[in-house]
Amino acid sequence: IEINGAGVYKVNPDIATLSIQINANGDTTDAAVNALSQKVSSVIATLSKNGLDSSDWRTTYLNIYPNTSYVNGTTVT
């Protein structure tokens, strides 16, 4: 006795993972954070407009670094 079979099961996905990185610069920390906040608000508005609510996303981290350069071997902020 020989039995062969195959099966296919198709479902619509119920989750998608997106990673979005948003950067902003400013003359002060407050200016950079405000610029970043405006960009994030724009992304959230786009997500909301497309049917996602606030329970569908989260911020995973926020990094703040000074802008530095090297002039004649010296770090300048």
JOSUL-V438771 format. One record per helix or strand of 2 or more residues. SS is the DSSP state (H for helix, E for strand). FROM is the first residue (numbers start at 1). TO is the last residue. If there is no record, write none. Layout:
ss | from | to
SS | FROM | TO
SS | FROM | TO
This chain:
ss | from | to
H | 29 | 49
H | 54 | 56
E | 69 | 71
E | 74 | 76
